[in-house]
Amino acid sequence: MTNFGLPYFLEDTTGKLTGSDFVDLHNRMHLSLKQTLRDAHHTAYVIYDLSSRSGGRGGLLVPLASLDFGPQNALGSIKLADGEHVPMGHYLMKSASMSKSRKFKAADGQEYRWTLQPDGEWQCTNAKSNYHVATYSMKPAGEPQYSSSSGCMLTVEEAYPHLVGELLASLIVMRHIEQYNL
């Protein structure tokens, strides 16, 4: 893949937790969050990489992550790639320092932390070195409604495309926690 020296700017097409596409403004990446089940017992989502570089098994799309929330929007389990289902509360651990912050251990063995900033922006940093990894920006208040965009953007630093599935999955869980005050 060509490096441009700039982050992946993944436009969140709907801004909704119930499903959206995340499309890089430079056409390097395209992720999709799809709701696959909703009933009284749980709600399930899958994150796919729809980029031209992604390959499936036998032509089938292989999920980057699966999210299964419990009844009444309770946290459920998360499954990354071919891994095991893990309770979301064990995957995203509360940070002792801040109530709007949780950390997770990624496939690269490093710990990362999502923190909700006072301005409503989500920041992901390396938990040990505090390097900036990703940002999720909500549409600013008062910004006009657009027909083709939510005005929300997930920005992933160029050095972290290998973590984009985990970053998006953990962000969706963090936004769910914030929305439902869990």
Buried (B, 14 or more C-beta within 10 A) or exposed (E): EEEEEEBBBBBBBBBEBEBBBBBBBEEBBBBBBBBEEEEEEBBBBBBBBEBEEBEEEEEEBBBBBBBBBEEEBBBBBBBBEEEEEBEBBEBBBEBEEEEBBBBBBBEEEBBBBBBBEEEEBBBBBBBEEEBEBBBBBBBEEEEEEEEEBBBBBBBBBEEBBEBBBBBBBBBBBBBBBBEEEE
